């Protein structure tokens, strides 16, 4: 297999691009580094395409390796033919390879093996080839053996049938066709396992859908219902069509082949006696005797061996496809959450709401430093609202708090009401934001949080996290396992290793797109930078603590175990503000410093101009970019990137994202009326819609059909996590805590 050609075709890129990307990956370069600093080489392939290429590259290489293993295993059995080897080498998937290997794979002791041990394989071969000219009972007499345990003709025929059933099951061509027929015509069914009680799986109590149309989120829902022993799920195949197909293959095609075999063996044509026995002219004499048993073998092979295996394969394939789709949605949601714009320059009060144990508060300054903490009890059962307001007033006046960041967990609704009431009573202009606190408790109980805040208890750390994730979502959320952030669906039902890899890649891409300040970034943030491992991240922090702030990027080479390769991969993503070289504060890579300096000189600027906030209008001075790039010894794409960075050094791509909605008052669910138009924040996007926070504690659902007037395959085509959208209330069901919303405001 030409892997490069396959990658180019699948990803719709040029072969030269695929070849270049594979070479760079094999040389140990990271995806963020290739995407940002090797655009000339790859033809500007972005990180999304590169990750897909990397994933497929691993699969295709594993496929080729498996082909070699299978060929060698069959060769050792001395059963490898030129045709079989060609079929294996031409296989496009691991499933196809395993189908071809099935007859030669070491098996546990099967019924067919036992029959072969009894010497019944020649009898089965006679039946298969229709080389029998008398009733099977008479032919079976030849294979009776007390020593081998074959005592009656029926036992001989049963054993032969077992051998034939396994042969049919092991034929790769049959399996492939049956799998295709099942996927095309089969349905997936789910029924309630026991008594039908009200549950989230109600729609699946009596559910049926064609396999080819079953959406991923429904597959995952049925899987979960089955796991929780509420549903029974099965694949219903077009059995009659499959049996007809098998009979055509086994009875008709084999007969056509066996007629020649019979002629070769006897030198005679089928006898008139055989024709009179009910067989058409030209068919082998043995057909009348072998057909009933062959039909039994076909039915047994399908029911006992093929159908259960195909059902497992299809269920696994459906689940894998559903998980891949869900992971992509989870990853996209996570990316949007991580890339939310930071709210800088504000002193923030983090509020971790609770009932019995009280609401934990933490005040952090504009840099995230903790200034104060407190616990108040304004919610049930204590209801100490007056005392709570006194504490809030003191904290706001003392530290000049301008924003309150409230977690959306337990008691959030009650806390929001108290905050809104309090803000109306004070002269200061303070606003509040409801933030998604998913993962805050995971972080606060982690070893990392203990090391960061040994003096605080778990709840206080959670309040700090809630405050900081408003100031800089990316820096704070990287401390939490991406799987715990909760912006996907059915994430706990998926392959956790694979999910971790996908989400880890998303976090890595986000961190490197933004870049980090080398002198303030935590080890948790640094470990996501291209080329930096957890150990290296800790070493960088340790070097910083021991030697003071970095003044230039080259000092990274003094960090323990950080060599030239790691430096090449990470340097461009690590920024130094106010350092010795202004270029260290940009995303210009050190390998391009000389080119950048020559460019500045050629255009009449000094390197110090970069430190003064960038050089506005520098791009307009480029008369002939291609000629200039050649003179500087760099590519035109790299030149464009350098110029862009010199104009706006270290610009933050997150600033282009929608800002969070700041509130001063609260809306209750009972206030909602159909037809109301509100602004809200998209909190989660799933396969069939999006959940939008409109400020009433309960997120409303915008179904995919209510997003845009045109047809879309997935909600992500219309919205992303963090988007600020205008919605119309369609219906409100307080009992079930359901709010239906629409983004179609007209009509």
Buried (B, 14 or more C-beta within 10 A) or exposed (E): BEBBEBBBEEBEBEEEBBBBBBEBBEEEBBBBBBBBBBBBBBBEBBBBBBBBBBBBBEEBEEBBEBBEEBBEBBEEEEEBEEEBBEBBEEBEEEBBBBBBBBBBEEEEEBBBBBBBEBBBBEBBBBBBBBBBBEEBEEBBEEBEEEEEEBEEBEBBBBBBBBBBBBBBBBBBEBBBBBBEBBBEBBBBBBBBBEEEEEEEBEEBBEBEBEBEEBEBBBBBBBBBBBEEEBBBBEBBBBBEBBBEBBBEBBBEEBBEBBBEBBEEEEEEBBEEEBBEEEBEEEBBBBBBBBBEBBBBBBBBBBEBBBBEBBBEBBBEBBBBEBBBBBBBBBBBBBBBBBBBBBBEEBBBBBBBBBBEEBBBBBBBBEEBEBBBBBBBBBBEEBEBBEEBBEBBBEBBEEBEBBBBBBBBBBBBBBBBBBBBBBBEEEEEEBBBBBBBBBBBBBBBEBEBBEEBBEEBEBBBBBBBBBBBBBBBBBBBBBBBEBBBBBBBBBBEBBBEEEBBEBBBBBBBBBBBBBBBBBBBBBBBBBBBBBBBBEEBBBBBBEBBEEEEEBBBBBBBEEBEEBEEEBBBBBBBBBBBBEBEBBBBBBBBBBEBBEBBBBBBEEBEBEBEBBBEEBBEEBEEBBEEBEEBBEBBEBBBBBBBBBBBBBBEBBBBEBEEBBEBBEBEEBBEBEEBEEEBEBEBBBBBBBBBBBBBBBBBBBBBBBBBEBBBEEEEEBBBEBBBBBBBBEBBBBEBEEEEEEBBBBBBEEE
